[in-house]
Amino acid sequence: MTGQGELYGYADTMPMPKRSSVEDFFAQLNDVQRPHLESLRELSLAADPQAREELKWNLPVYVRGEKTSLWMLQNFTHHCSLRFPTSFFATQKEMVEAAGYDAGEGFVKLPYERELPTDLLKALMQARVEEYVATGAGWNDR
């Protein structure tokens, strides 16, 4: 019998374990995921000293102001992603693809077997912080 996931080009997997906090999210990462996601965490905290980490959608989200989500981290089996608001990322997607990384609607795909493109990621985070400071744009604004 074919699982629904196979119909969409990915294997059926166990559901993501429920996390109780951002710390719990990082504690549950496996040895393959941990280095990339901990590096993304460090970059995120350095990118905006006024942002704070919150657990939303079972993932670490970097929040500014009362409740504006700037970006989030996602973990998958073979890659992780740095996800931004779709409207913001549309202005950055070409730069990401030119750097040789796959980009979807709002995210850059970061395979665990490749080194993180820290300069690119810092530039994306900085551009998102600048957008927020200039416009107050939230996740679904524009």
CYANA upper distance limits for C-alpha pairs under 8 A (distance plus 0.5 A):
  2 THR  CA      6 GLU  CA      6.90
  2 THR  CA      7 LEU  CA      7.94
  3 GLY  CA      7 LEU  CA      7.47
  3 GLY  CA     11 ALA  CA      8.21
  3 GLY  CA     12 ASP  CA      6.77
  4 GLN  CA      8 TYR  CA      7.50
  4 GLN  CA     12 ASP  CA      7.77
  5 GLY  CA      9 GLY  CA      7.06
  5 GLY  CA     10 TYR  CA      5.75
  5 GLY  CA     11 ALA  CA      5.84
  5 GLY  CA     12 ASP  CA      5.47
  6 GLU  CA     10 TYR  CA      5.58
  6 GLU  CA     11 ALA  CA      5.65
  6 GLU  CA     12 ASP  CA      7.10
 18 LYS  CA     58 ASN  CA      7.01
 19 ARG  CA     24 ASP  CA      6.17
 19 ARG  CA     25 PHE  CA      6.05
 19 ARG  CA     58 ASN  CA      6.42
 20 SER  CA     24 ASP  CA      6.41
 20 SER  CA     25 PHE  CA      8.05
 20 SER  CA     55 LEU  CA      8.47
 21 SER  CA     25 PHE  CA      6.82
 21 SER  CA     54 GLU  CA      8.14
 21 SER  CA     55 LEU  CA      6.30
 22 VAL  CA     26 PHE  CA      7.03
 22 VAL  CA     53 GLU  CA      7.56
 22 VAL  CA     54 GLU  CA      6.90
 22 VAL  CA     55 LEU  CA      5.89
 22 VAL  CA     59 LEU  CA      7.74
 22 VAL  CA     60 PRO  CA      6.16
 23 GLU  CA     27 ALA  CA      6.65
 24 ASP  CA     28 GLN  CA      6.68
 25 PHE  CA     29 LEU  CA      7.30
 25 PHE  CA     58 ASN  CA      8.26
 25 PHE  CA     59 LEU  CA      7.47
 25 PHE  CA     60 PRO  CA      7.90
 26 PHE  CA     34 ARG  CA      7.74
 26 PHE  CA     37 LEU  CA      8.35
 26 PHE  CA     38 GLU  CA      8.03
 29 LEU  CA     33 GLN  CA      6.35
 29 LEU  CA     34 ARG  CA      6.01
 30 ASN  CA     34 ARG  CA      6.46
 31 ASP  CA     35 PRO  CA      7.91
 32 VAL  CA    112 TYR  CA      7.40
 33 GLN  CA     37 LEU  CA      6.77
 33 GLN  CA     75 ASN  CA      7.57
 33 GLN  CA     77 THR  CA      8.36
 33 GLN  CA     79 HIS  CA      8.18
 33 GLN  CA     80 CYS  CA      8.00
 33 GLN  CA    112 TYR  CA      7.33
 34 ARG  CA     38 GLU  CA      6.30
 35 PRO  CA     39 SER  CA      6.63
 36 HIS  CA     40 LEU  CA      6.68
 36 HIS  CA     80 CYS  CA      8.05
 36 HIS  CA    112 TYR  CA      7.29
 36 HIS  CA    116 LEU  CA      7.52
 37 LEU  CA     41 ARG  CA      6.59
 37 LEU  CA     73 LEU  CA      7.90
 37 LEU  CA     75 ASN  CA      8.15
 37 LEU  CA     80 CYS  CA      7.80
 38 GLU  CA     42 GLU  CA      6.80
 39 SER  CA     43 LEU  CA      6.71
 40 LEU  CA     44 SER  CA      6.48
 40 LEU  CA     73 LEU  CA      8.05
 41 ARG  CA     45 LEU  CA      6.70
 42 GLU  CA     46 ALA  CA      6.67
 43 LEU  CA     47 ALA  CA      6.46
 43 LEU  CA    118 THR  CA      8.47
 43 LEU  CA    121 LEU  CA      8.44
 43 LEU  CA    122 LYS  CA      7.33
 44 SER  CA     48 ASP  CA      7.41
 44 SER  CA     62 TYR  CA      7.76
 44 SER  CA    125 MET  CA      7.78
 45 LEU  CA     49 PRO  CA      6.71
 45 LEU  CA     51 ALA  CA      7.62
 45 LEU  CA     52 ARG  CA      8.11
 47 ALA  CA    122 LYS  CA      7.38
 47 ALA  CA    125 MET  CA      6.76
 47 ALA  CA    126 GLN  CA      6.75
 47 ALA  CA    129 VAL  CA      8.36
 48 ASP  CA    126 GLN  CA      8.36
 48 ASP  CA    129 VAL  CA      7.45
 50 GLN  CA     64 ARG  CA      7.03
 51 ALA  CA     62 TYR  CA      6.39
 51 ALA  CA     63 VAL  CA      5.71
 51 ALA  CA     64 ARG  CA      5.18
 51 ALA  CA     65 GLY  CA      8.09
 52 ARG  CA     62 TYR  CA      6.02
 52 ARG  CA     63 VAL  CA      5.80
 52 ARG  CA     64 ARG  CA      7.13
 53 GLU  CA     60 PRO  CA      6.75
 53 GLU  CA     61 VAL  CA      6.15
 53 GLU  CA     62 TYR  CA      5.32
 53 GLU  CA     63 VAL  CA      6.78
 54 GLU  CA     60 PRO  CA      6.24
 54 GLU  CA     61 VAL  CA      5.77
 54 GLU  CA     62 TYR  CA      6.93
 54 GLU  CA     63 VAL  CA      7.39
 55 LEU  CA     59 LEU  CA      5.85
 55 LEU  CA     60 PRO  CA      5.37
 55 LEU  CA     61 VAL  CA      6.53
 56 LYS  CA     60 PRO  CA      6.94
 56 LYS  CA     61 VAL  CA      6.71
 59 LEU  CA     72 MET  CA      7.43
 59 LEU  CA     73 LEU  CA      6.91
 59 LEU  CA     74 GLN  CA      6.93
 60 PRO  CA     72 MET  CA      6.22
 60 PRO  CA     73 LEU  CA      6.20
 60 PRO  CA     74 GLN  CA      8.25
 61 VAL  CA     69 SER  CA      6.98
 61 VAL  CA     70 LEU  CA      7.87
 61 VAL  CA     71 TRP  CA      6.38
 61 VAL  CA     72 MET  CA      4.73
 61 VAL  CA     73 LEU  CA      7.09
 62 TYR  CA     69 SER  CA      6.34
 62 TYR  CA     70 LEU  CA      6.05
 62 TYR  CA     71 TRP  CA      6.09
 62 TYR  CA     72 MET  CA      6.64
 63 VAL  CA     67 LYS  CA      6.61
 63 VAL  CA     68 THR  CA      5.83
 63 VAL  CA     69 SER  CA      4.90
 63 VAL  CA     70 LEU  CA      6.12
 63 VAL  CA     71 TRP  CA      8.13
 64 ARG  CA     68 THR  CA      5.68
 64 ARG  CA     69 SER  CA      6.91
 64 ARG  CA     70 LEU  CA      7.27
 68 THR  CA    137 ALA  CA      8.30
 68 THR  CA    138 GLY  CA      5.67
 68 THR  CA    139 TRP  CA      7.33
 69 SER  CA    138 GLY  CA      6.89
 69 SER  CA    139 TRP  CA      6.47
 70 LEU  CA     84 PHE  CA      7.19
 70 LEU  CA     85 PRO  CA      8.00
 70 LEU  CA    128 ARG  CA      7.23
 70 LEU  CA    129 VAL  CA      7.68
 70 LEU  CA    132 TYR  CA      8.25
 70 LEU  CA    138 GLY  CA      7.84
 70 LEU  CA    139 TRP  CA      7.59
 71 TRP  CA     82 LEU  CA      7.50
 71 TRP  CA     83 ARG  CA      6.03
 71 TRP  CA     84 PHE  CA      5.15
 71 TRP  CA     85 PRO  CA      7.58
 71 TRP  CA    125 MET  CA      8.45
 72 MET  CA     82 LEU  CA      6.49
 72 MET  CA     83 ARG  CA      5.73
 72 MET  CA     84 PHE  CA      7.22
 73 LEU  CA     80 CYS  CA      7.84
 73 LEU  CA     81 SER  CA      6.44
 73 LEU  CA     82 LEU  CA      5.51
 73 LEU  CA     83 ARG  CA      6.80
 74 GLN  CA     80 CYS  CA      5.96
 74 GLN  CA     81 SER  CA      5.54
 74 GLN  CA     82 LEU  CA      6.98
 74 GLN  CA     83 ARG  CA      7.87
 75 ASN  CA     79 HIS  CA      7.09
 75 ASN  CA     80 CYS  CA      4.90
 75 ASN  CA     81 SER  CA      7.04
 76 PHE  CA     80 CYS  CA      5.98
 78 HIS  CA    111 PRO  CA      6.54
 78 HIS  CA    112 TYR  CA      6.60
 79 HIS  CA    109 LYS  CA      7.11
 79 HIS  CA    110 LEU  CA      5.81
 79 HIS  CA    111 PRO  CA      4.51
 79 HIS  CA    112 TYR  CA      5.61
 80 CYS  CA    109 LYS  CA      6.68
 80 CYS  CA    110 LEU  CA      5.71
 80 CYS  CA    111 PRO  CA      6.88
 80 CYS  CA    112 TYR  CA      7.61
 81 SER  CA    107 PHE  CA      6.64
 81 SER  CA    108 VAL  CA      6.03
 81 SER  CA    109 LYS  CA      5.28
 81 SER  CA    110 LEU  CA      6.12
 82 LEU  CA    107 PHE  CA      6.02
 82 LEU  CA    108 VAL  CA      6.07
 82 LEU  CA    109 LYS  CA      7.58
 82 LEU  CA    110 LEU  CA      8.30
 83 ARG  CA    106 GLY  CA      6.04
 83 ARG  CA    107 PHE  CA      4.69
 83 ARG  CA    108 VAL  CA      7.18
 84 PHE  CA     88 PHE  CA      7.31
 84 PHE  CA     89 PHE  CA      6.47
 84 PHE  CA    106 GLY  CA      5.63
 84 PHE  CA    107 PHE  CA      6.52
 84 PHE  CA    139 TRP  CA      8.29
 85 PRO  CA     89 PHE  CA      6.66
 85 PRO  CA    106 GLY  CA      6.23
 85 PRO  CA    138 GLY  CA      8.35
 85 PRO  CA    139 TRP  CA      5.50
 85 PRO  CA    140 ASN  CA      7.21
 86 THR  CA     90 ALA  CA      6.58
 86 THR  CA    105 GLU  CA      6.32
 86 THR  CA    106 GLY  CA      4.69
 86 THR  CA    107 PHE  CA      8.40
 86 THR  CA    139 TRP  CA      8.42
 86 THR  CA    140 ASN  CA      8.43
 87 SER  CA     91 THR  CA      7.84
 87 SER  CA    106 GLY  CA      8.03
 87 SER  CA    140 ASN  CA      8.14
 87 SER  CA    141 ASP  CA      8.25
 87 SER  CA    142 ARG  CA      7.33
 88 PHE  CA     92 GLN  CA      7.66
 88 PHE  CA    106 GLY  CA      8.13
 88 PHE  CA    128 ARG  CA      7.72
 89 PHE  CA     93 LYS  CA      6.32
 89 PHE  CA    105 GLU  CA      7.94
 89 PHE  CA    106 GLY  CA      5.57
 89 PHE  CA    107 PHE  CA      7.62
 90 ALA  CA     94 GLU  CA      8.50
 90 ALA  CA    105 GLU  CA      7.90
 90 ALA  CA    106 GLY  CA      7.44
 92 GLN  CA     96 VAL  CA      7.05
 92 GLN  CA    124 LEU  CA      7.85
 93 LYS  CA     97 GLU  CA      6.75
 93 LYS  CA    103 ALA  CA      6.79
 93 LYS  CA    104 GLY  CA      8.45
 94 GLU  CA     98 ALA  CA      6.52
 95 MET  CA     99 ALA  CA      6.83
 96 VAL  CA    100 GLY  CA      7.28
 96 VAL  CA    101 TYR  CA      6.28
 96 VAL  CA    102 ASP  CA      7.79
 96 VAL  CA    103 ALA  CA      7.16
 96 VAL  CA    108 VAL  CA      7.55
 96 VAL  CA    120 LEU  CA      7.95
 97 GLU  CA    101 TYR  CA      5.58
 97 GLU  CA    102 ASP  CA      6.43
 97 GLU  CA    103 ALA  CA      6.89
 99 ALA  CA    120 LEU  CA      8.47
101 TYR  CA    108 VAL  CA      7.34
101 TYR  CA    109 LYS  CA      7.07
101 TYR  CA    110 LEU  CA      7.74
102 ASP  CA    108 VAL  CA      6.56
102 ASP  CA    109 LYS  CA      5.89
102 ASP  CA    110 LEU  CA      8.33
103 ALA  CA    107 PHE  CA      6.12
103 ALA  CA    108 VAL  CA      4.98
103 ALA  CA    109 LYS  CA      6.40
104 GLY  CA    108 VAL  CA      6.99
104 GLY  CA    109 LYS  CA      8.12
110 LEU  CA    114 ARG  CA      7.83
110 LEU  CA    116 LEU  CA      7.45
117 PRO  CA    121 LEU  CA      6.70
118 THR  CA    122 LYS  CA      6.45
119 ASP  CA    123 ALA  CA      6.67
120 LEU  CA    124 LEU  CA      6.78
121 LEU  CA    125 MET  CA      6.68
122 LYS  CA    126 GLN  CA      6.49
123 ALA  CA    127 ALA  CA      6.55
124 LEU  CA    128 ARG  CA      6.75
125 MET  CA    129 VAL  CA      6.73
126 GLN  CA    130 GLU  CA      6.61
127 ALA  CA    131 GLU  CA      6.62
128 ARG  CA    132 TYR  CA      6.72
129 VAL  CA    133 VAL  CA      6.65
130 GLU  CA    134 ALA  CA      6.53
131 GLU  CA    135 THR  CA      6.38
131 GLU  CA    136 GLY  CA      7.67
131 GLU  CA    137 ALA  CA      7.31
132 TYR  CA    136 GLY  CA      4.92
132 TYR  CA    137 ALA  CA      5.66
132 TYR  CA    138 GLY  CA      7.83
137 ALA  CA    141 ASP  CA      5.91
137 ALA  CA    142 ARG  CA      7.54
